């Protein structure tokens, strides 16, 4: 008897060991591609809670995270750890989108299972680089901003698509080239190679968010550009940070008008990197 995709996604979300979560993610993605999972469930999604995660890292407010110089050993490792933490959270965010938002076209689940699968690969690649520095995921404190936004957007897939992939994850498109330069200057070719893969894939993830945001806007007879602006105003007080990686964001499904708005709101310059 085939298992429900939604129950499989819930199992991936609940896994609290990093190796278990990444392995389950890859196994579930394969099962989906081989048509071994049913797109139905007798149970509605549960209210959003905390996903499975290891006991460490300790989660603290962003302001409590110390600043370190990147080319010291601890600063170098802390930067890699922060990126690992983002990728680990991104696995949970992708599975939550699969688990929580029912009644979407099959292609929606294709897309977000692909995202979960790729995020698990990103985490493993970056964790391996962190281990080369003799550190492990959990050795530094981290913040919970990505999952806090998942909580705020759990009620509506349109809001989730607008604010998680198109705001929080899209910020990674802007900052990753600069991070790669810093790590290259530190001689960390392992992390640079991993981040080249991450940046390529994340453009696709932001594009997936853009695709489904626009799909849901069309279905509800809403205009995407003013809707996006209104959601930024409602959920983030209109605050955005620049500069912006213009080409990556265009490839990720942003319009020229949206970029002009973001550049004005963020008072940031475009980056051609």
N, C-alpha and C positions, 0 to 999 in steps of 0.2 A: 504493500500500500504506500502510495506517495505521501510524503510529508508536505505540510503547508510551507510556502515560502515565508509567511509571516512568523510562523513558529521558529523556523530556521534563523530568521533575522533576529528574533528575540534571544535565541541561544547565543548568537554572536555578540549581541549587545551585553549579555550578562557575563560573558567570560571575563575573569578578572586577572588572568595571567597573560603577559604580553605574548609569549610564544603560543599559548592556547588560542588567544583571540586571532592572531594572524593566521595560524593554521586553519582554524574553523572558517575564517573569512575566505581563504583560498579554496577550501573544500566546498563551501556553499556556492561560491561563484561557479565552480566547475559543475556542480549538481544542477544549477540553474541553466547553464548553457547546454547541458545534456538532457534538458527537459525532465528532470527527476523531481521537480518541486511543483506543487499546485499553487495557482494564483487564487487561492480562496482560503477562508478560515471561518470556523464556527464562532470564534471569539473576537469581539472588537478589541482595538488596541487599548492597553492599560494607560492610565494617566502617566505622563512623563515623570520619571524618577531619575536616580543617579545610575549611570551605566556601570558595568563591571570595569574595575581598574585595580591595579595592585595597590597595596597599602602605602607605598611611596611612589611618586613624590608627594610630599606634604603640599597641600594647596593653600596658598596665601593670597592676599590682595596684591595686585600688580605693584603697588608702591613699596611693598615689603621686599621685593626682589632686588638684591644688591646689583650695582653696576660694576662690571669688571672690564679690564682691558683685554681685548680679544686675543692678542698675541702673548698673553701669559698662559700657562697651562690650564689654570682654573677658568680663566675667562674664555679660552678657546673651547674647553669642555662644556662650560655653562651655555655658550651659544648653541653648540650642537644639541645639548640636552633640551633647550627650549624648542628647537625645531622638531626634535623627536616627539616632544610633548604635543605639539600642534598636530603632527601626523597621526599620533595615537588617538587624539580626540577626533580627528577627521574620520577615522574608521568608524567610531561610534556615531558620528553625525550622519554618515552615509547610511548605516544600518537603521538608524532611527527614522530616516526619511522613507526607507523601504517598509519598515514595520508600521509606522504611524499613519501614513497617508494612503488610505484605501480607495479603490474605485478609479485609480488612474489608468491610462493606457499601459499595455504591457511594456512599451518602449521606455516608460518612466522607470520601471523596475530594472530593465536592461541597463539603463544609464547609471542608476545609483548603485547597483551591484558592481558594475565596472569600477565606479569611483571607490567603493569600499575595498575592492581587490587591489587597486593601484595604491591606495593609501597604506594598505598593509605592507606592500612591497617597499614603499617609501620609508616607512618606519623601520623595517628590517635593514635596509641599506644604510640609513643614517645611524641606527643603533650599532651596527658593525663598525662604523667609523668612530663612534664614541668609545667603543670597547678598545679600539687601537690606542686610545689615549689613557687606557686603564681606568675608565669610568663606566658606570652602568646607568640605564634609565632608572630614575628614582634617587640618584645621588645628590640632586639639587632640588630645591623647592620650585614650584610652578604655580601658575594661576589658572583659573577655571573659566576664563572669559568666553571661550567658544561654546562650552556646554551651557553657560548662563543664557547665551543667545538662543540656543536650542530650546530651552525652557520657555523663553518669551515668545517663541514662534511656533510652539507645538500645536497651537489651535488651528493653524491655517497654512496649507502648503504654499500658497501664493506669497505670504509674508516670509516663510522660511526660504523660499527660492530667492526672494529679493535681498534678504539681509545676511544670509550665511554665505552662499557662494559668491554673490555679487558685491558684498561689502567686506566681510571678514576674510574670506579666502582670496578675493581679488586683491586685497592688500599685499598678499604674498607675491603677486605678480610684480608689484612695484618695488618691493624691497629685496627680493632674492638676488638680482644681479649685483647689488652692492654687497650683500653678504658673501656672495661667491668671490668677489674681489678681495674682501678682507681675509677669507680663508685661504685663497691662493697666495696672498702676501705672507701668510703664516706657514706656507708650504704644505697645506692639507689638500693634496690632490684627490684623496679618497672622498672627502666631503664635497669638493667641487664637482666631481664626476656624478655623485649622487644627486646634487642639486640641479645639475643639467637635466637629469631625468625628471626630477620633481617639477621644475619650471615648465618643461614641455607638457607634462601630464596635467598640471594645474590649469593651464590655459584651457584644456579640454573640459576640466571640471567646472570652471567658471562659465564656459559656453553651455554646458548642460544646465546650469542654474538659469542662465539667460533664456535658453530654449523653453524651459518649463514655466518660468515666470511669464514669458510672453504668451505661451499657450493658455495659461490660466487667466491672464488678462483678457485675451480674446474670448474665451469661454464665458466670462462674466461681463463682457462688453465694457471693458475698462481700457483706457489708453495707457500703454506701458510707461512712457516717459513721465507724465505727471504723477502716475501712481507710485513710481519709484521715488520721486522727489518727496511725495507726501509721506511715504513710509520712513524715509530717512529723517524727515522732520519729526514724525511721531515717536519713533523708537530711539533715535540717536541725536535728537535736538538739531538735526541738520549738520552735525559735526562730521567731517571727513578729513583725512590727512593726505597731503600730497608730499612730494611730487608723484605723478602717476606715470606708469609705463604705458604710454599711449598705444603702441602697436599691439602689445600683449592684451590690453583691454579691448581693443577693436576685435582682435582674433577671438576674444572671450565673449563676444556678443554685445558689447556696449556700442551705442550709437554715437555719432559725432556730437549730437545735442546733449547726450548724457555726459560725455567727457567734458564738454564746455561747462556744464553745470557743476560737475565735480571740481574742475579746476578753479572755478569761481568760488565755490563754497570752501574748498580746501586751501585757497590762496597758494596753490602749489604749481610749479612749472611741470611741463610734460618731460618725460624721459624717453629718449629713443633707444635706450639700452635694451 
